[in-house]
Protein backbone atom coordinates (compact mmCIF):
# COMPACT_ATOMS: atom_id res chain seq x y z
CA UNK A 1 0.00 0.00 0.00
CA UNK A 2 1.34 3.44 -0.89
CA UNK A 3 0.81 6.63 1.08
CA UNK A 4 1.82 10.16 0.13
CA UNK A 5 4.07 11.63 2.81
CA UNK A 6 6.28 14.63 3.51
CA UNK A 7 9.12 13.22 5.57
CA UNK A 8 12.87 13.85 5.44
CA UNK A 9 12.99 14.36 1.67
CA UNK A 10 10.65 11.46 0.86
CA UNK A 11 7.18 11.80 -0.62
CA UNK A 12 6.00 8.17 -0.86
CA UNK A 13 5.81 5.43 1.75
CA UNK A 14 5.20 1.87 0.59
CA UNK A 15 3.85 -0.02 3.58
CA UNK A 16 5.15 -3.58 3.47
CA UNK A 17 3.97 -4.88 6.82
CA UNK A 18 1.84 -3.56 9.66
CA UNK A 19 2.16 -5.20 13.06
CA UNK A 20 -0.60 -5.46 15.68
CA UNK A 21 1.24 -3.00 17.95
CA UNK A 22 1.11 -0.28 15.27
CA UNK A 23 4.72 -0.61 14.12
CA UNK A 24 5.26 -0.89 10.39
CA UNK A 25 7.98 -1.67 7.89
CA UNK A 26 8.08 0.61 4.85
CA UNK A 27 10.07 1.47 1.80
CA UNK A 28 10.50 5.24 1.48
CA UNK A 29 10.90 6.98 -1.86
CA UNK A 30 11.19 10.37 -3.44
CA UNK A 31 9.50 10.56 -6.83
CA UNK A 32 9.65 13.69 -8.96
CA UNK A 33 6.64 15.19 -10.74
CA UNK A 34 7.20 12.79 -13.66
CA UNK A 35 7.25 9.77 -11.35
CA UNK A 36 10.99 9.19 -11.71
CA UNK A 37 12.59 7.69 -8.64
CA UNK A 38 15.20 9.98 -7.10
CA UNK A 39 15.76 8.46 -3.68
CA UNK A 40 14.84 5.06 -2.26
CA UNK A 41 15.39 3.41 1.12
CA UNK A 42 14.04 -0.01 2.05
CA UNK A 43 12.86 -1.77 5.18
CA UNK A 44 12.50 1.30 7.40
CA UNK A 45 10.84 0.52 10.73
CA UNK A 46 8.45 3.07 12.21
CA UNK A 47 7.21 2.71 15.75
CA UNK A 48 3.51 3.51 15.54
CA UNK A 49 3.20 4.69 19.13
CA UNK A 50 6.15 7.10 18.75
CA UNK A 51 6.14 8.47 15.20
CA UNK A 52 4.85 7.52 11.79
CA UNK A 53 4.79 9.92 8.80
CA UNK A 54 1.29 8.85 7.76
CA UNK A 55 -2.04 7.85 9.23
CA UNK A 56 -4.04 4.80 8.29
CA UNK A 57 -7.81 4.54 8.15
CA UNK A 58 -9.58 1.54 9.65
CA UNK A 59 -10.17 0.27 6.11
CA UNK A 60 -6.46 0.53 5.27
CA UNK A 61 -5.52 -1.27 8.49
CA UNK A 62 -7.98 -4.03 7.61
CA UNK A 63 -6.49 -4.25 4.11
CA UNK A 64 -2.97 -4.60 5.53
CA UNK A 65 -3.98 -7.06 8.26
CA UNK A 66 -7.22 -8.74 7.24
CA UNK A 67 -9.14 -10.66 9.86
CA UNK A 68 -10.50 -14.01 8.86
CA UNK A 69 -13.57 -15.74 10.13
CA UNK A 70 -12.94 -19.18 11.53
CA UNK A 71 -16.09 -20.42 9.83
CA UNK A 72 -15.50 -22.32 6.62
C-alpha positions as CSV (number, residue, x, y, z in Angstrom):
1,X,0.0,0.0,0.0
2,X,1.3,3.4,-0.9
3,X,0.8,6.6,1.1
4,X,1.8,10.2,0.1
5,X,4.1,11.6,2.8
6,X,6.3,14.6,3.5
7,X,9.1,13.2,5.6
8,X,12.9,13.9,5.4
9,X,13.0,14.4,1.7
10,X,10.7,11.5,0.9
11,X,7.2,11.8,-0.6
12,X,6.0,8.2,-0.9
13,X,5.8,5.4,1.8
14,X,5.2,1.9,0.6
15,X,3.9,0.0,3.6
16,X,5.2,-3.6,3.5
17,X,4.0,-4.9,6.8
18,X,1.8,-3.6,9.7
19,X,2.2,-5.2,13.1
20,X,-0.6,-5.5,15.7
21,X,1.2,-3.0,18.0
22,X,1.1,-0.3,15.3
23,X,4.7,-0.6,14.1
24,X,5.3,-0.9,10.4
25,X,8.0,-1.7,7.9
26,X,8.1,0.6,4.9
27,X,10.1,1.5,1.8
28,X,10.5,5.2,1.5
29,X,10.9,7.0,-1.9
30,X,11.2,10.4,-3.4
31,X,9.5,10.6,-6.8
32,X,9.6,13.7,-9.0
33,X,6.6,15.2,-10.7
34,X,7.2,12.8,-13.7
35,X,7.3,9.8,-11.3
36,X,11.0,9.2,-11.7
37,X,12.6,7.7,-8.6
38,X,15.2,10.0,-7.1
39,X,15.8,8.5,-3.7
40,X,14.8,5.1,-2.3
41,X,15.4,3.4,1.1
42,X,14.0,0.0,2.0
43,X,12.9,-1.8,5.2
44,X,12.5,1.3,7.4
45,X,10.8,0.5,10.7
46,X,8.5,3.1,12.2
47,X,7.2,2.7,15.7
48,X,3.5,3.5,15.5
49,X,3.2,4.7,19.1
50,X,6.2,7.1,18.8
51,X,6.1,8.5,15.2
52,X,4.9,7.5,11.8
53,X,4.8,9.9,8.8
54,X,1.3,8.8,7.8
55,X,-2.0,7.9,9.2
56,X,-4.0,4.8,8.3
57,X,-7.8,4.5,8.1
58,X,-9.6,1.5,9.7
59,X,-10.2,0.3,6.1
60,X,-6.5,0.5,5.3
61,X,-5.5,-1.3,8.5
62,X,-8.0,-4.0,7.6
63,X,-6.5,-4.3,4.1
64,X,-3.0,-4.6,5.5
65,X,-4.0,-7.1,8.3
66,X,-7.2,-8.7,7.2
67,X,-9.1,-10.7,9.9
68,X,-10.5,-14.0,8.9
69,X,-13.6,-15.7,10.1
70,X,-12.9,-19.2,11.5
71,X,-16.1,-20.4,9.8
72,X,-15.5,-22.3,6.6
